[in-house]
Amino acid sequence: MERNLTHIALFAALIAVLGLVPKIDLISGVPITAQSLGIMLCGTVLGSKRGALAVLLFLALVAVGLPLLSGGRGGLGVFAGPSVGYLIAFPISAFVAGWVVERWSAPIGVASFAGAVLGGIVIMSVLGTIGMAVVLGKTLPEAALLAAPFLAGDVLKAGIAAAITQGLAKVRPAAVLSRA
């Protein structure tokens, strides 16, 4: 139990640290950040339940006002902005990424990439697009065009998440809880 709490807290901190990487602001008001890499890693390394809990802890800290989102954003106001769909998607994305790695017996690198793509790209893009459409008053196709610039970077982040997870599994297999 104590070990699980430590991992959950460490990965919530990892997401926060990845928020220190400078963001790239887009016209939609939703920035490109490195934090989605942390979401992917929560799932691929910690597994579905622990990964989602780490993200929920991170979001709880953001909600109480800590400036942990990229660009020093925090507080309840971020849950009413164009990023709301992505924020809602964060724990679901981590859960799905972890679920894929846990359930699929493919090599860890392949399963991690597939989990990161399904959770960290597909789930996050769908919910993020819906959130932007609602908040910005756009149609779904218009919001999808605003979300399109994220895709290339997200594929790169999925590859990085898979490589990190595979490397960790190689040097310290017990640390990859999604396969424990």
N, CA, C and O atoms as a DFTB+ gen file, in Angstrom:
720 C
 N C O
     1  1       0.827      -1.198       0.000
     2  2       0.000       0.000       0.000
     3  2       0.866       1.254       0.000
     4  3       0.645       2.173      -0.788
     5  1       1.857       1.282       0.895
     6  2       2.729       2.447       0.989
     7  2       3.509       2.652      -0.306
     8  3       3.711       3.782      -0.752
     9  1       3.941       1.550      -0.897
    10  2       4.690       1.623      -2.153
    11  2       3.798       2.189      -3.261
    12  3       4.253       3.002      -4.065
    13  1       2.541       1.768      -3.309
    14  2       1.610       2.292      -4.313
    15  2       1.416       3.791      -4.151
    16  3       1.420       4.528      -5.138
    17  1       1.246       4.248      -2.916
    18  2       1.062       5.685      -2.672
    19  2       2.285       6.472      -3.100
    20  3       2.165       7.569      -3.647
    21  1       3.450       5.920      -2.854
    22  2       4.688       6.589      -3.252
    23  2       4.767       6.715      -4.770
    24  3       5.105       7.779      -5.290
    25  1       4.459       5.638      -5.477
    26  2       4.481       5.695      -6.939
    27  2       3.462       6.691      -7.484
    28  3       3.755       7.447      -8.410
    29  1       2.275       6.684      -6.909
    30  2       1.224       7.609      -7.354
    31  2       1.677       9.054      -7.153
    32  3       1.514       9.887      -8.045
    33  1       2.241       9.350      -5.991
    34  2       2.718      10.711      -5.710
    35  2       3.882      11.094      -6.620
    36  3       3.942      12.223      -7.106
    37  1       4.805      10.164      -6.853
    38  2       5.947      10.464      -7.720
    39  2       5.520      10.757      -9.154
    40  3       6.070      11.648      -9.801
    41  1       4.547      10.013      -9.645
    42  2       4.110      10.253     -11.013
    43  2       3.249      11.515     -11.125
    44  3       3.250      12.166     -12.170
    45  1       2.527      11.863     -10.080
    46  2       1.826      13.158     -10.074
    47  2       2.862      14.282     -10.130
    48  3       2.667      15.281     -10.822
    49  1       3.959      14.111      -9.399
    50  2       5.046      15.097      -9.427
    51  2       5.708      15.144     -10.800
    52  3       6.093      16.217     -11.266
    53  1       5.841      13.989     -11.452
    54  2       6.420      13.947     -12.793
    55  2       5.586      14.773     -13.769
    56  3       6.130      15.525     -14.577
    57  1       4.279      14.631     -13.692
    58  2       3.407      15.421     -14.571
    59  2       3.624      16.914     -14.309
    60  3       3.698      17.711     -15.245
    61  1       3.724      17.284     -13.031
    62  2       3.948      18.692     -12.675
    63  2       5.287      19.188     -13.215
    64  3       5.368      20.293     -13.751
    65  1       6.334      18.380     -13.079
    66  2       7.659      18.774     -13.565
    67  2       7.648      18.943     -15.083
    68  3       8.280      19.857     -15.612
    69  1       6.936      18.073     -15.774
    70  2       6.854      18.210     -17.232
    71  2       6.127      19.494     -17.638
    72  3       6.245      19.936     -18.781
    73  1       5.382      20.089     -16.716
    74  2       4.748      21.378     -16.967
    75  2       5.740      22.520     -16.999
    76  3       5.411      23.615     -17.455
    77  1       6.961      22.280     -16.516
    78  2       7.989      23.314     -16.542
    79  2       8.614      23.482     -17.921
    80  3       9.226      24.509     -18.216
    81  1       8.454      22.456     -18.770
    82  2       8.924      22.578     -20.152
    83  2       8.074      23.664     -20.802
    84  3       6.846      23.607     -20.740
    85  1       8.713      24.648     -21.422
    86  2       7.927      25.757     -21.984
    87  2       6.832      25.276     -22.928
    88  3       7.045      24.405     -23.771
    89  1       5.656      25.871     -22.761
    90  2       4.510      25.502     -23.596
    91  2       4.551      26.280     -24.897
    92  3       5.217      27.309     -25.015
    93  1       3.822      25.758     -25.862
    94  2       3.647      26.441     -27.148
    95  2       2.168      26.762     -27.249
    96  3       1.334      25.860     -27.329
    97  1       1.843      28.048     -27.245
    98  2       0.439      28.461     -27.302
    99  2      -0.095      28.388     -28.724
   100  3       0.556      28.816     -29.678
   101  1      -1.285      27.841     -28.840
   102  2      -1.961      27.757     -30.129
   103  2      -3.130      28.734     -30.146
   104  3      -3.541      29.245     -29.104
   105  1      -3.648      28.981     -31.309
   106  2      -4.759      29.921     -31.470
   107  2      -6.010      29.456     -30.730
   108  3      -6.856      30.275     -30.374
   109  1      -6.135      28.157     -30.496
   110  2      -7.314      27.606     -29.814
   111  2      -7.340      27.962     -28.331
   112  3      -8.387      27.868     -27.691
   113  1      -6.194      28.370     -27.779
   114  2      -6.112      28.629     -26.349
   115  2      -5.665      27.404     -25.566
   116  3      -5.494      27.481     -24.349
   117  1      -5.474      26.277     -26.241
   118  2      -4.988      25.052     -25.625
   119  2      -3.515      24.932     -25.994
   120  3      -3.190      24.830     -27.177
   121  1      -2.609      24.943     -25.007
   122  2      -1.184      24.904     -25.334
   123  2      -0.686      23.480     -25.598
   124  3      -1.245      22.505     -25.095
   125  1       0.374      23.388     -26.395
   126  2       1.096      22.129     -26.551
   127  2       2.061      22.058     -25.374
   128  3       2.855      22.975     -25.162
   129  1       1.992      20.972     -24.610
   130  2       2.843      20.819     -23.428
   131  2       3.459      19.427     -23.403
   132  3       3.057      18.544     -24.160
   133  1       4.434      19.243     -22.527
   134  2       5.046      17.929     -22.330
   135  2       4.259      17.097     -21.313
   136  3       4.569      15.925     -21.100
   137  1       3.254      17.691     -20.693
   138  2       2.529      16.987     -19.643
   139  2       1.778      15.762     -20.146
   140  3       1.564      14.818     -19.385
   141  1       1.379      15.758     -21.400
   142  2       0.701      14.563     -21.918
   143  2       1.646      13.364     -21.958
   144  3       1.189      12.223     -21.883
   145  1       2.946      13.599     -22.075
   146  2       3.920      12.510     -21.958
   147  2       3.837      11.893     -20.563
   148  3       3.903      10.672     -20.417
   149  1       3.694      12.726     -19.549
   150  2       3.549      12.228     -18.179
   151  2       2.288      11.399     -18.007
   152  3       2.290      10.398     -17.291
   153  1       1.217      11.813     -18.661
   154  2      -0.038      11.065     -18.599
   155  2       0.166       9.683     -19.205
   156  3      -0.259       8.678     -18.635
   157  1       0.818       9.638     -20.361
   158  2       1.093       8.364     -21.018
   159  2       1.944       7.465     -20.128
   160  3       1.661       6.276     -19.987
   161  1       2.985       8.035     -19.531
   162  2       3.878       7.253     -18.666
   163  2       3.164       6.744     -17.417
   164  3       3.451       5.644     -16.943
   165  1       2.244       7.531     -16.887
   166  2       1.471       7.055     -15.730
   167  2       0.804       5.729     -16.054
   168  3       0.838       4.798     -15.249
   169  1       0.203       5.643     -17.221
   170  2      -0.470       4.411     -17.610
   171  2       0.493       3.292     -17.954
   172  3       0.355       2.174     -17.457
   173  1       1.480       3.589     -18.812
   174  2       2.359       2.523     -19.292
   175  2       3.252       1.960     -18.201
   176  3       3.592       0.778     -18.239
   177  1       3.638       2.770     -17.239
   178  2       4.525       2.307     -16.170
   179  2       3.741       1.837     -14.944
   180  3       3.998       0.749     -14.427
   181  1       2.796       2.638     -14.480
   182  2       2.073       2.307     -13.245
   183  2       0.911       1.345     -13.459
   184  3       0.502       0.655     -12.525
   185  1       0.383       1.291     -14.657
   186  2      -0.797       0.475     -14.912
   187  2      -2.054       1.317     -14.848
   188  3      -2.007       2.510     -14.546
   189  1      -3.169       0.686     -15.134
   190  2      -4.422       1.421     -15.296
   191  2      -4.880       2.138     -14.025
   192  3      -5.111       3.347     -14.051
   193  1      -5.012       1.419     -12.929
   194  2      -5.574       2.024     -11.714
   195  2      -4.623       3.016     -11.064
   196  3      -5.012       4.146     -10.770
   197  1      -3.388       2.608     -10.838
   198  2      -2.425       3.514     -10.209
   199  2      -2.133       4.717     -11.095
   200  3      -1.961       5.830     -10.597
   201  1      -2.076       4.496     -12.423
   202  2      -1.836       5.600     -13.355
   203  2      -2.950       6.627     -13.301
   204  3      -2.694       7.830     -13.252
   205  1      -4.195       6.148     -13.311
   206  2      -5.339       7.070     -13.229
   207  2      -5.351       7.799     -11.890
   208  3      -5.671       8.986     -11.834
   209  1      -5.005       7.098     -10.815
   210  2      -4.967       7.747      -9.494
   211  2      -3.889       8.831      -9.431
   212  3      -4.103       9.879      -8.821
   213  1      -2.749       8.593     -10.048
   214  2      -1.685       9.610     -10.075
   215  2      -2.167      10.868     -10.787
   216  3      -1.896      11.985     -10.344
   217  1      -2.882      10.680     -11.890
   218  2      -3.397      11.824     -12.649
   219  2      -4.495      12.532     -11.856
   220  3      -4.558      13.761     -11.847
   221  1      -5.347      11.774     -11.199
   222  2      -6.403      12.397     -10.377
   223  2      -5.794      13.206      -9.234
   224  3      -6.300      14.277      -8.897
   225  1      -4.720      12.706      -8.639
   226  2      -4.024      13.476      -7.597
   227  2      -3.489      14.779      -8.176
   228  3      -3.650      15.842      -7.576
   229  1      -2.861      14.699      -9.329
   230  2      -2.352      15.895      -9.993
   231  2      -3.473      16.899     -10.252
   232  3      -3.325      18.088      -9.968
   233  1      -4.594      16.419     -10.791
   234  2      -5.721      17.314     -11.085
   235  2      -6.331      17.901      -9.815
   236  3      -6.792      19.042      -9.830
   237  1      -6.343      17.145      -8.720
   238  2      -6.848      17.676      -7.454
   239  2      -5.958      18.826      -6.979
   240  3      -6.455      19.837      -6.482
   241  1      -4.652      18.668      -7.133
   242  2      -3.726      19.739      -6.747
   243  2      -3.911      20.975      -7.624
   244  3      -3.818      22.105      -7.144
   245  1      -4.172      20.757      -8.900
   246  2      -4.455      21.881      -9.810
   247  2      -5.750      22.570      -9.381
   248  3      -5.823      23.798      -9.341
   249  1      -6.768      21.775      -9.061
   250  2      -8.083      22.333      -8.698
   251  2      -8.013      23.189      -7.441
   252  3      -8.737      24.179      -7.332
   253  1      -7.151      22.826      -6.485
   254  2      -7.057      23.631      -5.264
   255  2      -6.216      24.883      -5.466
   256  3      -6.053      25.682      -4.544
   257  1      -5.682      25.054      -6.671
   258  2      -5.024      26.309      -6.985
   259  2      -3.529      26.243      -7.209
   260  3      -2.915      27.263      -7.523
   261  1      -2.924      25.082      -7.059
   262  2      -1.487      25.019      -7.308
   263  2      -1.218      25.231      -8.805
   264  3      -1.894      24.631      -9.641
   265  1      -0.248      26.070      -9.145
   266  2       0.010      26.396     -10.560
   267  2       0.857      25.315     -11.237
   268  3       1.998      25.570     -11.623
   269  1       0.305      24.123     -11.379
   270  2       1.064      22.984     -11.871
   271  2       0.902      22.723     -13.363
   272  3       1.696      21.984     -13.946
   273  1      -0.098      23.308     -13.982
   274  2      -0.244      23.131     -15.418
   275  2       0.795      23.984     -16.142
   276  3       1.277      24.984     -15.610
   277  1       1.120      23.582     -17.326
   278  2       2.099      24.304     -18.118
   279  2       1.760      25.794     -18.151
   280  3       0.603      26.179     -18.321
   281  1       2.776      26.610     -17.989
   282  2       2.575      28.056     -17.974
   283  2       2.161      28.585     -16.620
   284  3       1.812      29.758     -16.494
   285  1       2.195      27.725     -15.589
   286  2       1.852      28.157     -14.235
   287  2       0.365      28.333     -14.004
   288  3      -0.044      29.146     -13.174
   289  1      -0.451      27.575     -14.734
   290  2      -1.893      27.689     -14.566
   291  2      -2.380      26.721     -13.498
   292  3      -1.826      25.634     -13.334
   293  1      -3.399      27.115     -12.788
   294  2      -4.016      26.274     -11.773
   295  2      -5.292      26.918     -11.288
   296  3      -5.610      28.044     -11.671
   297  1      -6.025      26.213     -10.447
   298  2      -7.288      26.716      -9.927
   299  2      -8.467      26.186     -10.717
   300  3      -8.308      25.585     -11.779
   301  1      -9.639      26.419     -10.183
   302  2     -10.854      25.898     -10.812
   303  2     -11.127      26.510     -12.181
   304  3     -11.811      25.899     -13.002
   305  1     -10.611      27.692     -12.438
   306  2     -10.853      28.368     -13.710
   307  2     -10.362      27.581     -14.915
   308  3     -10.947      27.681     -15.993
   309  1      -9.290      26.795     -14.751
   310  2      -8.780      26.028     -15.894
   311  2      -9.776      24.954     -16.335
   312  3      -9.727      24.479     -17.470
   313  1     -10.685      24.575     -15.420
   314  2     -11.679      23.564     -15.756
   315  2     -12.883      24.175     -16.490
   316  3     -13.841      23.473     -16.814
   317  1     -12.824      25.474     -16.746
   318  2     -13.876      26.140     -17.512
   319  2     -13.332      26.704     -18.821
   320  3     -14.059      27.360     -19.567
   321  1     -12.047      26.449     -19.101
   322  2     -11.420      26.974     -20.309
   323  2     -11.384      25.955     -21.432
   324  3     -11.925      24.857     -21.298
   325  1     -10.752      26.314     -22.533
   326  2     -10.697      25.435     -23.703
   327  2      -9.993      24.101     -23.454
   328  3     -10.186      23.149     -24.210
   329  1      -9.181      24.025     -22.404
   330  2      -8.452      22.786     -22.095
   331  2      -9.276      21.779     -21.310
   332  3      -8.785      20.685     -21.029
   333  1     -10.503      22.104     -20.948
   334  2     -11.292      21.255     -20.053
   335  2     -11.431      19.826     -20.566
   336  3     -11.347      18.885     -19.778
   337  1     -11.639      19.645     -21.847
   338  2     -11.783      18.293     -22.394
   339  2     -10.515      17.481     -22.221
   340  3     -10.564      16.281     -21.950
   341  1      -9.382      18.141     -22.379
   342  2      -8.097      17.449     -22.186
   343  2      -7.910      17.092     -20.710
   344  3      -7.445      15.998     -20.389
   345  1      -8.270      18.008     -19.819
   346  2      -8.124      17.732     -18.390
   347  2      -9.019      16.569     -17.958
   348  3      -8.608      15.726     -17.161
   349  1     -10.232      16.530     -18.484
   350  2     -11.134      15.410     -18.189
   351  2     -10.551      14.116     -18.757
   352  3     -10.687      13.051     -18.156
   353  1      -9.905      14.215     -19.911
   354  2      -9.336      13.031     -20.570
   355  2      -8.100      12.494     -19.854
   356  3      -7.795      11.308     -19.973
   357  1      -7.383      13.336     -19.114
   358  2      -6.124      12.901     -18.503
   359  2      -6.240      11.578     -17.743
   360  3      -5.517      10.640     -18.080
   361  1      -7.106      11.453     -16.742
   362  2      -7.140      10.182     -15.998
   363  2      -7.664       9.018     -16.839
   364  3      -7.225       7.881     -16.668
   365  1      -8.587       9.296     -17.734
   366  2      -9.115       8.240     -18.605
   367  2      -8.008       7.747     -19.530
   368  3      -7.871       6.546     -19.764
   369  1      -7.228       8.676     -20.050
   370  2      -6.121       8.329     -20.941
   371  2      -5.092       7.457     -20.234
   372  3      -4.636       6.456     -20.787
   373  1      -4.726       7.835     -19.015
   374  2      -3.757       7.035     -18.257
   375  2      -4.324       5.638     -17.986
   376  3      -3.614       4.639     -18.099
   377  1      -5.604       5.581     -17.629
   378  2      -6.234       4.289     -17.364
   379  2      -6.195       3.406     -18.608
   380  3      -5.811       2.239     -18.523
   381  1      -6.584       3.947     -19.757
   382  2      -6.625       3.173     -20.994
   383  2      -5.216       2.727     -21.405
   384  3      -5.023       1.578     -21.801
   385  1      -4.243       3.620     -21.313
   386  2      -2.864       3.254     -21.661
   387  2      -2.388       2.103     -20.777
   388  3      -1.796       1.141     -21.267
   389  1      -2.644       2.204     -19.491
   390  2      -2.252       1.133     -18.573
   391  2      -2.998      -0.154     -18.832
   392  3      -2.418      -1.237     -18.756
   393  1      -4.271      -0.046     -19.134
   394  2      -5.097      -1.231     -19.393
   395  2      -4.564      -2.003     -20.592
   396  3      -4.504      -3.232     -20.568
   397  1      -4.176      -1.279     -21.645
   398  2      -3.631      -1.933     -22.841
   399  2      -2.341      -2.674     -22.492
   400  3      -2.164      -3.824     -22.894
   401  1      -1.450      -2.037     -21.759
   402  2      -0.177      -2.674     -21.400
   403  2      -0.411      -3.882     -20.493
   404  3       0.257      -4.906     -20.634
   405  1      -1.344      -3.761     -19.578
   406  2      -1.646      -4.875     -18.666
   407  2      -2.248      -6.069     -19.395
   408  3      -1.924      -7.213     -19.074
   409  1      -3.098      -5.829     -20.344
   410  2      -3.881      -6.899     -20.972
   411  2      -3.239      -7.511     -22.207
   412  3      -3.514      -8.663     -22.544
   413  1      -2.378      -6.743     -22.892
   414  2      -1.818      -7.236     -24.144
   415  2      -0.455      -7.841     -23.881
   416  3       0.412      -7.185     -23.304
   417  1      -0.253      -9.076     -24.290
   418  2       0.998      -9.779     -24.001
   419  2       2.095      -9.516     -25.028
   420  3       3.113     -10.208     -25.028
   421  1       1.909      -8.547     -25.886
   422  2       2.941      -8.171     -26.852
   423  2       4.172      -7.674     -26.092
   424  3       4.078      -7.355     -24.907
   425  1       5.318      -7.606     -26.759
   426  2       6.498      -7.046     -26.092
   427  2       6.169      -5.680     -25.479
   428  3       5.354      -4.928     -26.012
   429  1       6.807      -5.379     -24.369
   430  2       6.471      -4.183     -23.581
   431  2       6.554      -2.893     -24.407
   432  3       5.725      -2.002     -24.226
   433  1       7.523      -2.779     -25.296
   434  2       7.636      -1.571     -26.122
   435  2       6.452      -1.404     -27.062
   436  3       5.935      -0.300     -27.231
   437  1       6.029      -2.497     -27.666
   438  2       4.893      -2.469     -28.591
   439  2       3.606      -2.170     -27.833
   440  3       2.812      -1.324     -28.246
   441  1       3.407      -2.872     -26.719
   442  2       2.194      -2.657     -25.916
   443  2       2.156      -1.234     -25.362
   444  3       1.093      -0.614     -25.312
   445  1       3.306      -0.719     -24.950
   446  2       3.362       0.647     -24.406
   447  2       3.049       1.678     -25.473
   448  3       2.337       2.649     -25.215
   449  1       3.580       1.472     -26.671
   450  2       3.285       2.413     -27.755
   451  2       1.796       2.370     -28.093
   452  3       1.157       3.411     -28.249
   453  1       1.251       1.160     -28.204
   454  2      -0.181       1.026     -28.511
   455  2      -1.040       1.657     -27.413
   456  3      -2.016       2.346     -27.709
   457  1      -0.681       1.426     -26.155
   458  2      -1.428       2.021     -25.044
   459  2      -1.342       3.530     -25.040
   460  3      -2.334       4.220     -24.807
   461  1      -0.137       4.047     -25.302
   462  2       0.050       5.503     -25.334
   463  2      -0.728       6.125     -26.487
   464  3      -1.281       7.216     -26.349
   465  1      -0.772       5.434     -27.625
   466  2      -1.528       5.962     -28.770
   467  2      -3.024       5.928     -28.470
   468  3      -3.722       6.923     -28.664
   469  1      -3.512       4.792     -28.000
   470  2      -4.947       4.683     -27.743
   471  2      -5.385       5.617     -26.613
   472  3      -6.354       6.363     -26.758
   473  1      -4.673       5.572     -25.498
   474  2      -5.046       6.418     -24.363
   475  2      -4.619       7.858     -24.539
   476  3      -5.425       8.779     -24.411
   477  1      -3.340       8.046     -24.835
   478  2      -2.775       9.391     -24.860
   479  2      -3.048      10.199     -26.104
   480  3      -2.881      11.419     -26.098
   481  1      -3.465       9.544     -27.173
   482  2      -3.774      10.300     -28.395
   483  2      -5.263      10.200     -28.725
   484  3      -5.943      11.222     -28.818
   485  1      -5.768       8.994     -28.902
   486  2      -7.162       8.840     -29.343
   487  2      -8.129       9.381     -28.291
   488  3      -8.943      10.256     -28.586
   489  1      -8.040       8.863     -27.068
   490  2      -8.962       9.299     -26.008
   491  2      -8.804      10.790     -25.743
   492  3      -9.790      11.521     -25.648
   493  1      -7.548      11.238     -25.623
   494  2      -7.315      12.638     -25.303
   495  2      -7.774      13.559     -26.439
   496  3      -8.314      14.635     -26.182
   497  1      -7.567      13.148     -27.674
   498  2      -7.986      13.981     -28.807
   499  2      -9.504      14.076     -28.903
   500  3     -10.050      15.153     -29.142
   501  1     -10.175      12.962     -28.719
   502  2     -11.643      12.968     -28.816
   503  2     -12.243      13.853     -27.723
   504  3     -13.048      14.738     -28.013
   505  1     -11.855      13.616     -26.475
   506  2     -12.427      14.409     -25.375
   507  2     -11.960      15.863     -25.430
   508  3     -12.728      16.776     -25.127
   509  1     -10.705      16.077     -25.815
   510  2     -10.199      17.443     -25.938
   511  2     -10.927      18.226     -27.013
   512  3     -11.239      19.402     -26.831
   513  1     -11.199      17.572     -28.134
   514  2     -11.929      18.216     -29.230
   515  2     -13.354      18.554     -28.805
   516  3     -13.856      19.640     -29.098
   517  1     -13.996      17.630     -28.121
   518  2     -15.356      17.898     -27.640
   519  2     -15.345      19.079     -26.665
   520  3     -16.209      19.953     -26.740
   521  1     -14.374      19.105     -25.756
   522  2     -14.267      20.214     -24.802
   523  2     -14.051      21.544     -25.489
   524  3     -14.670      22.542     -25.120
   525  1     -13.175      21.574     -26.488
   526  2     -12.942      22.820     -27.217
   527  2     -14.197      23.258     -27.955
   528  3     -14.528      24.443     -27.973
   529  1     -14.897      22.306     -28.565
   530  2     -16.122      22.645     -29.297
   531  2     -17.140      23.288     -28.367
   532  3     -17.761      24.292     -28.718
   533  1     -17.311      22.719     -27.192
   534  2     -18.304      23.248     -26.236
   535  2     -17.890      24.625     -25.726
   536  3     -18.685      25.565     -25.761
   537  1     -16.651      24.748     -25.252
   538  2     -16.204      26.000     -24.627
   539  2     -16.055      27.129     -25.647
   540  3     -16.379      28.281     -25.360
   541  1     -15.567      26.791     -26.827
   542  2     -15.326      27.826     -27.833
   543  2     -16.522      28.061     -28.749
   544  3     -16.479      28.944     -29.605
   545  1     -17.586      27.283     -28.579
   546  2     -18.763      27.440     -29.426
   547  2     -18.512      27.062     -30.872
   548  3     -19.061      27.691     -31.777
   549  1     -17.699      26.052     -31.105
   550  2     -17.357      25.593     -32.453
   551  2     -18.089      24.293     -32.754
   552  3     -18.572      23.621     -31.843
   553  1     -18.169      23.946     -34.016
   554  2     -18.668      22.631     -34.386
   555  2     -17.543      21.619     -34.145
   556  3     -16.382      22.000     -33.997
   557  1     -17.888      20.350     -34.106
   558  2     -16.849      19.331     -33.908
   559  2     -15.781      19.350     -35.006
   560  3     -14.597      19.239     -34.688
   561  1     -16.153      19.488     -36.287
   562  2     -15.109      19.574     -37.313
   563  2     -14.206      20.806     -37.145
   564  3     -12.997      20.729     -37.366
   565  1     -14.798      21.933     -36.754
   566  2     -13.975      23.137     -36.524
   567  2     -13.020      22.917     -35.360
   568  3     -11.850      23.290     -35.438
   569  1     -13.508      22.318     -34.286
   570  2     -12.661      22.035     -33.129
   571  2     -11.588      21.010     -33.477
   572  3     -10.463      21.099     -32.986
   573  1     -11.930      20.034     -34.324
   574  2     -10.951      19.026     -34.737
   575  2      -9.804      19.665     -35.511
   576  3      -8.651      19.254     -35.377
   577  1     -10.123      20.666     -36.316
   578  2      -9.063      21.388     -37.029
   579  2      -8.152      22.128     -36.052
   580  3      -6.945      22.221     -36.272
   581  1      -8.730      22.650     -34.983
   582  2      -7.917      23.324     -33.969
   583  2      -7.039      22.336     -33.206
   584  3      -5.954      22.690     -32.744
   585  1      -7.512      21.092     -33.077
   586  2      -6.769      20.069     -32.335
   587  2      -5.719      19.371     -33.190
   588  3      -4.811      18.740     -32.650
   589  1      -5.824      19.469     -34.504
   590  2      -4.923      18.761     -35.418
   591  2      -3.436      19.024     -35.158
   592  3      -2.643      18.089     -35.273
   593  1      -3.016      20.254     -34.810
   594  2      -1.579      20.482     -34.596
   595  2      -0.975      19.654     -33.455
   596  3       0.247      19.527     -33.377
   597  1      -1.788      19.100     -32.587
   598  2      -1.276      18.309     -31.475
   599  2      -0.803      16.926     -31.912
   600  3       0.050      16.331     -31.252
   601  1      -1.337      16.412     -33.002
   602  2      -1.156      15.005     -33.341
   603  2       0.292      14.592     -33.595
   604  3       0.716      13.547     -33.103
   605  1       1.054      15.368     -34.338
   606  2       2.440      14.991     -34.638
   607  2       3.268      14.895     -33.354
   608  3       4.014      13.935     -33.160
   609  1       3.133      15.874     -32.501
   610  2       3.859      15.849     -31.230
   611  2       3.398      14.720     -30.329
   612  3       4.194      14.137     -29.593
   613  1       2.107      14.414     -30.389
   614  2       1.577      13.329     -29.565
   615  2       2.129      11.973     -29.994
   616  3       2.400      11.119     -29.149
   617  1       2.296      11.769     -31.290
   618  2       2.889      10.515     -31.765
   619  2       4.337      10.415     -31.278
   620  3       4.787       9.343     -30.873
   621  1       5.058      11.526     -31.319
   622  2       6.427      11.555     -30.805
   623  2       6.449      11.230     -29.308
   624  3       7.286      10.450     -28.855
   625  1       5.538      11.822     -28.549
   626  2       5.468      11.555     -27.110
   627  2       5.111      10.096     -26.829
   628  3       5.626       9.508     -25.878
   629  1       4.239       9.511     -27.642
   630  2       3.894       8.092     -27.471
   631  2       5.127       7.222     -27.696
   632  3       5.338       6.246     -26.977
   633  1       5.929       7.568     -28.676
   634  2       7.175       6.836     -28.922
   635  2       8.153       6.981     -27.768
   636  3       8.813       6.015     -27.386
   637  1       8.250       8.178     -27.215
   638  2       9.132       8.409     -26.068
   639  2       8.636       7.627     -24.859
   640  3       9.432       7.009     -24.152
   641  1       7.317       7.649     -24.614
   642  2       6.754       6.897     -23.490
   643  2       7.042       5.402     -23.634
   644  3       7.390       4.736     -22.659
   645  1       6.895       4.879     -24.855
   646  2       7.164       3.458     -25.100
   647  2       8.638       3.141     -24.872
   648  3       8.973       2.122     -24.268
   649  1       9.516       4.015     -25.358
   650  2      10.957       3.788     -25.190
   651  2      11.360       3.836     -23.719
   652  3      12.154       3.013     -23.264
   653  1      10.817       4.794     -22.979
   654  2      11.133       4.889     -21.543
   655  2      10.610       3.665     -20.802
   656  3      11.308       3.094     -19.964
   657  1       9.382       3.267     -21.112
   658  2       8.798       2.099     -20.443
   659  2       9.584       0.843     -20.776
   660  3       9.851       0.029     -19.893
   661  1       9.957       0.675     -22.033
   662  2      10.734      -0.493     -22.442
   663  2      12.109      -0.483     -21.784
   664  3      12.579      -1.520     -21.315
   665  1      12.753       0.672     -21.745
   666  2      14.061       0.774     -21.098
   667  2      13.980       0.474     -19.617
   668  3      14.841      -0.219     -19.076
   669  1      12.964       0.982     -18.959
   670  2      12.771       0.726     -17.535
   671  2      12.522      -0.757     -17.293
   672  3      13.025      -1.325     -16.323
   673  1      11.746      -1.383     -18.173
   674  2      11.468      -2.813     -18.039
   675  2      12.731      -3.646     -18.211
   676  3      12.869      -4.720     -17.626
   677  1      13.638      -3.140     -19.014
   678  2      14.887      -3.863     -19.262
   679  2      15.834      -3.774     -18.060
   680  3      16.418      -4.777     -17.650
   681  1      15.981      -2.575     -17.502
   682  2      16.941      -2.401     -16.402
   683  2      16.352      -2.683     -15.022
   684  3      17.075      -3.034     -14.089
   685  1      15.049      -2.529     -14.901
   686  2      14.398      -2.761     -13.605
   687  2      12.975      -3.258     -13.832
   688  3      12.022      -2.496     -13.668
   689  1      12.824      -4.505     -14.201
   690  2      11.505      -5.039     -14.570
   691  2      10.415      -4.860     -13.491
   692  3       9.251      -4.626     -13.819
   693  1      10.788      -4.969     -12.242
   694  2       9.790      -4.843     -11.163
   695  2       9.228      -3.431     -11.054
   696  3       8.188      -3.233     -10.427
   697  1       9.893      -2.451     -11.650
   698  2       9.430      -1.070     -11.573
   699  2       8.297      -0.799     -12.549
   700  3       7.581       0.191     -12.399
   701  1       8.123      -1.650     -13.536
   702  2       7.032      -1.469     -14.492
   703  2       5.827      -2.209     -13.936
   704  3       5.615      -3.390     -14.214
   705  1       5.052      -1.497     -13.153
   706  2       3.929      -2.095     -12.423
   707  2       2.796      -2.529     -13.353
   708  3       1.966      -3.358     -12.978
   709  1       2.761      -1.979     -14.543
   710  2       1.723      -2.376     -15.496
   711  2       1.897      -3.825     -15.948
   712  3       0.965      -4.433     -16.474
   713  1       3.073      -4.362     -15.743
   714  2       3.345      -5.749     -16.118
   715  2       3.656      -6.615     -14.906
   716  3       4.053      -7.771     -15.055
   717  1       3.481      -6.073     -13.720
   718  2       3.816      -6.834     -12.501
   719  2       2.753      -7.866     -12.175
   720  3       2.877      -8.589     -11.186
